[in-house]
């Protein structure tokens, strides 16, 4: 598909937020609130679908498991130990075991995805400043640039949320509040933002590829199998495009994510260069930057399919009921 065709597909999507007279439905505040709600729904879908895979990935990245199967065995051992001690409900313990550390991302997903999609929209406006008029299609390069720009404000929310999540996932006990309190108590408020540069280094190029590949894939799939009616959501196309976007992103940024995880889990003062050297030296070179890639890719397809499906269906509901 050409850049022009892709731009036309994006303009068609934007028409979903416009009435028959061409006027925007609602004030900018209303549009922002709808984006916030849709992003929140997408984020919750992503976390609930992909958290067990993320837990396994983090355990592998932090040297707490040698492989995906080893990570699963150790998580199950923790659950069995809890069940043997007759602590909690046996079935509930399995849920707790594989959803350990789920509260921080659940708490953070609404602002993270809201800011991300808002930042993407702002980014598209910035990169289109030099376009001849507002109907000029955005190129794939412009879409990628807009995606990169969206990561800048998002990092302010993502970094502290993932810092707490990583601490929880790599410890044997604790809660969201206790982990946050311990981080602040031992390192001060700035320590909550430990790994922010690594987060931006991951999410900048990651978001560029994420949004651009989603729009590109959806444009191609909608061309091959268009929705029944203009403005309808083709669930299969959205899920496939979201899954492709997620896997494309992780294949590129995974080494940076490994560095970020080690950095945020560290209890000493280190930087990205120190962590990079340590990983390369102690994990056998380049391959040491890819532990947990399997579960990350397994997670990325369903989680990101669920993300975009949640976002698209929420916007579709808003349109259907003229909200």
C-alpha positions in Angstrom: 0.0 0.0 0.0 1.3 3.5 -0.9 1.8 6.3 1.6 -1.1 8.1 -0.2 -3.4 5.1 0.2 -2.4 4.8 3.9 -3.1 8.5 4.5 -6.6 8.1 2.9 -7.3 5.2 5.2 -6.3 7.4 8.2 -8.5 10.3 7.0 -11.4 7.8 6.7 -10.8 6.8 10.4 -10.8 10.4 11.4 -14.2 11.0 9.8 -15.7 8.6 12.4 -15.4 11.5 14.8 -17.2 13.9 12.5 -21.0 14.4 11.9 -22.8 14.6 8.6 -22.1 18.4 8.4 -18.4 18.0 8.9 -18.4 19.5 12.4 -16.5 17.8 15.2 -18.7 16.1 17.7 -18.1 17.7 21.0 -15.6 20.2 22.4 -11.9 19.5 22.6 -12.4 18.6 26.2 -15.1 16.0 25.3 -12.8 14.6 22.6 -10.0 14.3 25.2 -12.3 12.6 27.7 -13.4 10.1 25.0 -9.7 9.4 24.1 -9.0 9.0 27.8 -11.8 6.5 28.2 -10.9 4.5 25.0 -7.3 4.4 25.9 -8.1 3.2 29.4 -10.3 0.4 28.1 -7.5 -0.6 25.7 -4.9 -0.5 28.4 -7.0 -2.7 30.8 -7.5 -5.2 28.0 -3.8 -5.3 27.4 -2.8 -5.8 31.0 -5.4 -8.5 31.7 -4.4 -10.4 28.5 -0.7 -10.1 28.7 0.4 -9.7 32.3 1.3 -13.4 33.0 3.6 -13.3 29.9 5.1 -10.0 31.2 5.8 -11.6 34.6 7.7 -14.4 32.9 9.6 -12.0 30.8 10.7 -9.9 33.7 11.8 -12.9 35.7 14.0 -14.0 32.8 15.4 -10.5 32.2 16.4 -10.2 35.9 18.2 -13.5 36.0 15.6 -15.1 38.3 14.9 -17.8 35.7 17.0 -19.3 33.0 14.1 -19.9 30.5 10.4 -19.5 30.0 9.7 -23.0 31.3 12.0 -22.4 34.3 10.1 -19.1 35.1 6.8 -20.9 35.0 8.1 -23.7 37.3 9.3 -21.2 39.8 6.0 -19.3 39.8 4.1 -22.5 40.3 6.5 -23.5 43.1 5.7 -20.2 44.9 2.0 -20.9 44.4 2.3 -24.4 45.7 4.2 -23.2 48.7 1.5 -20.8 49.5 -1.2 -23.5 49.1 0.8 -25.8 51.3 0.8 -23.2 54.0 -3.0 -22.9 53.6 -2.7 -19.2 52.9 -5.6 -17.9 50.8 -7.8 -19.7 48.4 -5.9 -22.3 46.3 -7.5 -21.2 43.0 -7.0 -17.5 43.9 -3.3 -18.2 44.7 -2.7 -19.3 41.1 -4.3 -16.0 39.9 -2.1 -14.1 42.4 1.0 -16.1 41.3 0.7 -15.2 37.6 -0.7 -11.7 38.1 1.9 -10.6 40.6 2.6 -7.0 40.2 -0.5 -6.4 38.1 -1.8 -3.5 40.2 0.8 -0.9 39.1 0.1 -1.4 35.4 -3.7 -1.5 36.0 -3.4 1.7 38.0 -1.2 3.2 35.3 -2.8 2.0 32.1 -5.5 4.6 31.9 -3.2 7.7 32.1 -0.5 5.9 30.1 -2.7 5.0 27.2 -4.6 8.2 27.4 -1.4 10.3 27.2 0.0 8.0 24.6 -2.9 8.3 22.2 -3.2 12.0 23.0 0.5 12.5 22.3 0.1 10.6 19.1 -2.7 12.9 18.0 -0.6 16.0 18.9 2.4 14.4 17.1 0.3 14.1 13.9 -0.6 17.7 14.1 3.0 18.7 14.6 4.3 16.7 11.7 1.5 18.0 9.4 2.3 21.7 10.0 4.0 22.0 6.6 1.3 20.0 4.7 -0.5 22.0 2.0 -3.8 21.6 3.8 -5.5 19.5 6.5 -6.6 16.9 4.1 -3.1 16.1 2.9 -2.4 12.4 3.7 0.3 11.7 6.3 3.2 9.6 5.1 4.5 6.6 6.9 7.5 8.6 8.0 5.3 11.3 9.5 3.2 8.7 11.3 6.4 7.1 12.8 7.6 10.6 13.9 4.2 11.3 15.5 4.5 7.9 17.3 8.0 8.8 18.6 6.8 12.2 19.9 3.9 10.5 21.8 6.5 8.6 23.9 7.9 11.8 25.4 5.0 12.8 27.7 4.1 9.1 28.2 7.4 8.4 29.8 6.5 10.7 32.8 3.7 8.2 33.7 5.3 5.0 32.4 8.6 5.2 34.2 7.4 5.3 37.9 4.6 2.8 37.2 7.0 0.2 35.6 9.6 0.9 38.3 7.1 -0.2 41.0 5.9 -3.1 38.8 9.5 -4.4 38.3 10.3 -4.2 42.0 7.1 -6.2 42.8 7.7 -8.8 40.1 11.3 -9.4 41.3 10.5 -9.6 45.0 9.0 -12.4 47.1 6.3 -10.3 48.7 4.7 -6.9 49.1 2.0 -4.7 47.7 1.8 -1.8 45.3 1.6 0.7 48.2 4.4 -0.9 50.2 6.7 -1.2 47.2 6.1 2.5 46.4 6.7 3.5 50.0 9.9 1.4 50.2 11.3 2.9 47.0 10.6 6.5 48.2 11.9 5.8 51.7 15.2 4.3 50.6 15.9 6.5 47.6 13.7 9.5 47.8 11.0 10.6 45.3 13.4 10.8 42.4 14.1 7.1 42.7 10.6 6.4 41.5 11.8 7.7 38.1 14.8 5.5 38.0 15.2 4.2 34.5 13.3 7.0 32.9 16.0 7.6 30.2 16.0 3.9 29.4 12.1 3.9 29.3 12.2 6.8 26.7 15.0 5.1 24.8 12.7 2.1 24.5 9.4 3.8 24.0 10.5 6.5 21.5 11.5 4.1 18.6 9.0 1.5 19.9 6.0 3.9 19.7 7.2 5.1 16.3 7.1 1.5 15.0 4.0 0.6 17.0 1.6 3.3 15.6 3.0 3.3 12.1 2.9 -0.5 11.7 -0.6 -0.6 13.1 -2.0 2.0 10.7 -0.1 0.5 7.8 -1.3 -3.1 8.5 -4.8 -2.0 9.1 -4.9 0.0 5.9 -3.7 -3.1 3.9 -6.2 -5.4 5.6 -9.1 -3.1 5.3 -8.3 -2.8 1.6 -8.3 -6.6 1.2 -11.3 -7.2 3.6 -13.2 -3.9 4.1 -15.7 -3.3 6.9 -19.3 -4.0 5.9 -20.2 -0.4 6.4 -18.1 2.8 6.4 -17.0 3.5 10.0 -17.6 -0.1 11.2 -14.9 -1.9 13.1 -13.6 -5.0 11.4 -12.6 -7.0 14.5 -10.3 -9.4 12.7 -8.4 -6.6 10.9 -8.0 -4.6 14.1 -6.8 -7.6 16.1 -4.3 -8.7 13.4 -3.0 -5.2 13.0 -2.7 -4.7 16.7 -0.8 -8.0 17.1 1.5 -7.2 14.2 2.2 -3.8 15.7 3.0 -5.3 19.1 5.4 -7.9 17.8 7.1 -5.5 15.4 7.8 -3.1 18.3 9.2 -5.8 20.7 11.5 -7.3 18.1 13.2 -3.9 17.8 13.2 -2.6 21.3 13.6 -5.8 23.4 17.4 -5.2 24.2 16.6 -1.8 25.5 13.8 -3.2 27.6 16.2 -5.7 29.1 18.5 -2.9 30.1 15.6 -1.0 31.6 14.4 -3.9 33.6 17.8 -4.6 35.1 18.2 -0.9 35.8 14.9 -0.5 37.6 15.3 -3.7 39.6 18.8 -2.7 40.8 19.2 -1.6 44.4 22.4 0.3 43.8 23.2 3.4 41.9 23.9 2.4 38.3 23.3 3.8 34.8 22.4 2.5 31.4 26.1 2.2 30.4 27.0 0.2 33.5 24.0 -2.2 33.0 24.8 -2.6 29.3 28.4 -3.6 30.0 27.3 -6.0 32.8 24.8 -7.7 30.6 27.2 -8.1 27.8 30.0 -9.3 30.1 28.0 -11.8 32.2 25.4 -13.1 29.8 27.5 -14.2 26.9 27.5 -11.1 24.6 24.6 -10.0 22.4 22.4 -13.0 23.2 22.3 -11.8 26.8 20.0 -8.9 25.8 17.2 -11.2 24.7 16.2 -13.3 27.7 12.4 -13.7 27.9 11.9 -12.7 24.2 9.7 -15.7 23.7 7.1 -14.8 26.4 7.3 -11.1 25.3 6.4 -12.0 21.7 3.7 -14.5 23.0 2.3 -11.6 25.1 2.6 -8.9 22.5 0.2 -10.3 19.9 -2.8 -11.0 22.1 -2.2 -8.0 24.4 -1.9 -5.5 21.6 -4.7 -7.0 19.6 -6.8 -6.6 22.8 -5.5 -3.0 23.2 -6.5 -1.7 19.8 -9.8 -3.7 19.8 -10.7 -2.1 23.1 -9.9 1.3 21.8 -11.6 0.9 18.5 -14.8 -0.7 20.0 -15.0 2.1 22.6 -14.9 4.7 19.9 -17.4 2.7 18.0 -19.8 2.7 21.0 -19.3 6.5 21.3 -20.3 6.9 17.7 -23.2 4.5 17.8 -24.8 6.3 20.8 -23.8 9.7 19.6 -21.7 10.4 22.7 
